[in-house]
Amino acid sequence: MGSSSALRLAILECDTPQPQTRAQFGGYAGVFTALLSSAAKTLSPPQDLSKMVTITAHDVVNDLYCYPALEDVDALLLTGSRHTAFDNDPWILKLVDFTKRALETGRIRVVGICFGHQIVGRAVGAGVGKSDKGWEVAVTEVDLTDKGKEMFGLDKMRIHQMHRDIVQNFPPDAIPLGGNAFCPVQAMYLPGKYITVQGHPEFTNEIISEILFNRHTVGIFTDEVYEDAIKRAPVPHDGVAIGRAFLKFLREG
């Protein structure tokens, strides 16, 4: 994984985007490619993502045989999902096992987002369950630890949220990066192994608003939750800074 060659990143797509988002980006690999591309342009000096990283997409929900060979990748990114990380559906159990095996190589670096954050937590033995506080949605603030401030280059993190499941405790060997009153385990890190966030740095106002509207329409969100969240959907957030931290982790650990 020398600096002269592009890092091989496999994005494990744990869900399918909503229709408008899918029309614009394809799968979630497209959404994350857009985020990482924007982040690469803010590096000093600015970088072309395609020269830093080669990205492959793997639909792990619908194809149990789509996983890459571990020897063919340098890093994994596990996306968010409408599904529940502590369920025992065959595809979820396979994802947890694959994540464990990737981490056990000591070589492959793992990035986890929302559901992916919870899958990493489950893979390394942390508790995962439903929050008793309900939904955390749209842009919220996360208090960062000293290490979190260093890694993200922020004093406080503002990040889109879309979850009611949580990692219940930091794994024993993890370095806590951030938390808030709703969800104490918002971000965690193990050098050379993984970095995860409970929120969605890849979400934009348009992406989150589509999810909020559709989930409100079918009754998942009450009027109160929806109206509060839709007001915070356009709030500026730190997605690009978080993406920049991911790129640094992928390159340096």
N, C-alpha and C positions, 0 to 999 in steps of 0.2 A: 504494500500500500504506500508506495513512495510518492513524493510530491509530483513526480514527472508523469504519473499515470492517473487516470480518472478512477475515483473510488466507485465501486460497484454497489449500488443501493437498490435493494428490493423493497418496494412498497407493498405491504400486505393489506389489501383493500377489504375491510371488515364490514362494509355496507355499500350501498349505491346512493349517490346523491339524489336530491329532489329533482323533478323534471327540468326546471329552468337552469339549475346549476349543471345538471348533466349535459344539457344542450350546449352550454358554454365551455365546459372543461372536460367532458367525458366522465371518467371515473374519478375517485378521490386522488388517484395518482396525479391526475391533471391539476387538481386543486393544489396539491402540495408542491408540484413542480412550479406552479405560478408563485407560491410563497417563497420557495427557496431561490428562485430566479431573482425575485425582488430583493431578497436578503443578500444575494451574491453581489448585486449591483451597489450595495452600500458598504461593501468591504473596502479596505484601503490597501492597495488600489482596487477599484471595482473589478469584478471578475465575471466571466461568462460561465454560468452554471454548467453548460454542456461540456466545458473543458475540465471542470472539477469533478463531476459526478455523472455516471451513466445510470439511468433509472429504468427498472423493469416493474411492471404491475402484475399483481397476482390476486385473483378473486378467490379468497380463501373461504368465503361463505358457500359459494355454489360449486366449487371444484376442489375436492379434497386432495387432488393429485397435482395441483398447480404450483406447489411449493418449489422454490429453487433448491438445487443441491447446496449444502452449506459451504462447500469448497469453492462455489462459484460466486459468492457474495462477500462483501466486506462489512456491510451494514444492513439493518432492517429498519423500516418505519412501519409501525402498527397504527392504523387510522382509528378514528372514532367509529361509533356504530349505534344503531337503535337497539341492538341486542344487549343482553345482560351477561356481564363478564363472569359471573359466578354460576351461570347455568351449566349443565352438563351435556348439551347438545354435542354430537360427534365432532362437528367442525370446531367448536370452541375447545374441546378437550385436545384436539389435534394441534390447535394454535398454541395452547399453553405448553404442550410437550415440545413443539418446534422451538418456541421461544426459550424454554429451558435449555434445550440442546445447543441453540445458538450461543447463549450466554456461557455455557460450559466450555465452549471452544477456547475462551480466553482471547479470541481474536476479533470476533464479530461484535460490532457495536449496535445497540438497539435504542431506537427512539420510540417512545410511546405517547399517544395522544388520546385523552379521554378514555374511551373503552380500551385503547391500547395501553394507556397508563395503568388501568386496572388489571389487564392481562399480565403485564410485567409484574405488578404487585403479586398477583396470584402465583405466577411462575416462581417467584423467589420467596414464597411462603408468607406473605402479608395477608391479613384479613381483607376480604372484599364483600361489601353488602350494600343494602339500600339505606340511604340517609333518612333519619327521622325528621329532617327539616324540609323535605319535599324537593322541589326543583330549584336548581341554580341555573339561571338562563340569562343570555345577553351579556353585555360587558359588566364585569365586576372587578373589584380590586383585590389583589393578593399581596399580603405582607411578605416580604422576602427576608430570608436569613442573610447573614454577611456573605456566605458563599453564593447564595442566590443573586445578591446584588452584583457580586463580582462576575458571575457567569453570564447574566443577562444584560449587564451594563445599565441597570435600572435601580432606582431607589424603591419603587413600588411597581408592581406589574398590573397592568390593565389588560384583561383578556376575555374574549368571548367564552361563554359557558353554555352547555346544553346537557345537563346530567342531573340524576337523582341517586345514582349509585356512586359509591366512594371507595377508595382504599382506606381502610379503617385505622391503620397504624403504619408508621414507617418501618420497612424491613430493618433488621438489626444492623446490617452493614451499610445501609444507605445514608447519604448525606442529605438532610432536609434542605430544600431550597426555598420553600414557601408554603404558606397556608393562610386561611382566614377563618372567621367564626363559623361560616357555613360548613367548610370542609378543611380540616386541619392539614390534610395531606394533599397539597395542591401541586407540588413539584418535588422530584427527588432525583438523586444522582449517585452513581457509583463509578468512580474514575475508570475509563477504559471499557466499561461494561454497558451502562445505560444512562439515559436522561429521559425523564418523563414529565408531562404536565397534564393536569386534569382538564384544563380548558382547551380551547380551539384557536390556536394562533392563525390557522389557515382560513378561518371564517371572515367574511366581509359583511357589511351591512346588508347587502343583497342576499347573500347565502343564508344568514341567520333569519332575515325577515321572511324568506320563503318557508323555512322550517317552522317558524313561529306561526305563520298564517295557516299552514296546512295542518299543524297539530292542534291549533285552536279550532279549526273548522270541524275536525272529527272528534272534538271533545277531550283531547288529552290535556290541553291547557284550559283552565277556567278563564272567564273574562278578565278577572283580576290579574292573574299571572300574565296573560297575554298583553294586556294594556300597559302593565308596568314594564314588561320586557321590551315591547316595541318602542317605547320611549328611549330605552338605553341601547337599542340596536345601532344607531348612528354614532354613538360616543367613540371618540378616538381611542385606539387600543395599540398594544405593543407587539402585534403579530410579527412584524418584520424584524424587530430586535430579537424576538424569541427564535425566529428562523435563522438569524445570524449566529446565535448561540448554538443552534443545532449543527450548523455547518462547521463551526469551530470544534465541537465535540466529535463530529464525524472524522475530521482531519487529525485532531490532536488527542482525542480521548478525554 
